[in-house]
């Protein structure tokens, strides 16, 4: 395992009942054969695991964890796949003035960033280690994750192009006329 390997983060709150349930299968509290750490770790032996606990809401101990994680405190539990180089850089700057954002390239289980906000989309079963493994297999192959994991800069945003399917302006004149034909 190298220090630049990706990090699978279990971001949980002390006031979250579902976090307690997920902790049972994560592998921090139990050593069963079907824990997330064992199942995902067997499929991805270079993956690092990190459990981050917060008292709830957008707060955490910034002496232990990167403050960039606060951007992901929309609901709990949250499972993140963070590119290793970005995680390492954020960990090297612990404290309240940590300038490192973790958003670029980080994959969020069952969520996407849309218009600068995290939006729940579902699709993977986070109640079973097998569902989390399926998501990791998907997430690790996303282009933005691969770029960040390789230490490359993000692609620039493309300019917004008008849609060819958008309706014409209301002041335009339509020359199409519908003519009915008699049945044969």
N, C-alpha and C positions, 0 to 999 in steps of 0.2 A: 504494500500500500504506500502510495506517495502522498506528500503533503498537498499536491495539486488535484487529488482525486475529488470527485463531487461529494456533496454532503446531503444526506437525507435527514431532514429536520422534522421532528415531532414537536410542534409548538402547541403547548397546552396551558390551560388555566386551572388554578387551584379551585375555582368556583364552578367548574364545568363537570356535570355528571357523566356526559358522554366521553370526556377525556379520561375518566377513571376506567370506563369500559375498554377504550382503545389502549390504555396503558397495559391492560392485562395481556393483550395479544402483541404488544410492541416488542417485549423482551427485556425491558428494564426490571420488571418485577417477577417475571416467571422465566423459566428456562425450558419450556416445552418445545416439542419438535416443530410446531407450526407457528412460531412467533415470526413477526415481521423481520426482525434482525436475522433469524436463521434462514428463512425462506428467501428473502431478498438478498441477504449476504451470500448465500450459495450461488445465486444467479449472477450477482455482481460483486465479486470478491474485493474489488477495489473501492467500493462505496464506503464512505465514512458515515457513521450515525451520530446524531446529536439530539438530545432531548432538551427542550427549552421550556421552562416553567415560568409563568407570569401570574401575578395575583389577579389578573383579569383586566380587560380593556387594554388601551394602548399604553402599557407601561411594562418595563422589565428592568432587571438589574444590568445596567449598561457597563458595569465593571466585569461582568461575566459573559455577556452576549452582545453582539453588534446592535446598535440602536436602529440600524436599517430594517430590523425585523418588525419594528413597530408599524411599518406600512402594511404589514400582513395581518394585523390584529383586528380583523373584521368580524370573525367568528372563530370559535374553538370547537374541537381541535382543528389545527391546520397542519397539513403535511406538505412540505416544500422540498423540492430538489434544487439545491443551490450549486451553481458552478464552483468548483474548488478554488480557482484563482480569486474569484470575487469574495468567497468566504474567508480565505486566508488574508486578503487585504483588509476586510472589515474587522477581523479578529486582531490584526496588528494595530488597529486604531481604536481600541475599546475606550469608552468614556462618553460623556454627554455631548461632546463636540465631534463625534465620529462623522466624517464627511462622506463615507462610502455608502452608496445606495445598493441594495441587494435586488432591486426590481429587474434590472436588465438580465435576461437569460434565465432567471429563476422560474421554475415551473411550480404551479400550485395545483394540488389535487382537486379536481372538480371545480375549477375556477379559471377565469381568464381576465386579463386587464382589458377594460373597454372604456374608452374616453377618460383614462386616468383613474378609473375606479375598478376595484376588484368585484367581479360579478360571478355568482354561483351558477354553474352549468350542469353539474351532476355527471353521471356516466360511468363512474367506477365505484365499486362497493368498498367503502372504507371500514366496514365492520369485520372484514376477514383479511388475513394476511395475503391470501391469493389475489384479492381485489387490489390491494396496495401494490403487489408485485406486477400485476397487469398494468397498472397506471405507471409504475417506474419504467417498465419496458416501453411504454408509449412516450413518456416525458423525456427520456434520455435521448430519443431520436428526433426531438423537435429542433428545427434549424436555429432558432435563437438561443436555445440551450447549448447546442454544439458550438456555435460561434463564441459564446462567452466562456465555455469550458476550454476552448482552444486559445483563449486570451485575445481574441480578435475584437475589434470595435464593432458596435452594432451597425446594421445597415441603415443608411439615412432613410427617413420617411419619404415615401413617394408623394408627389403633389396630388391633390384631389382632382380627379378627372371627371368631367361631366359624364353621366351615364347615357349610353345610346338608347336605353330603354326608358329614360325619363320622359314624362309627357311634354308635349310642345308648349311653348308659352301660350297663354290664353288669348293674346291678341293676334295670333297667327290665323291664316285662312286655310282651311282644309279643302283640297280640290277633289277629294274622293267622294263619289256619290254612290250610294247603294241602290241598285236597281233590281227589283224582283223579276224573276222569269217565270213564265207559266210552266207548270209541270208537264212532262211529256207522257 
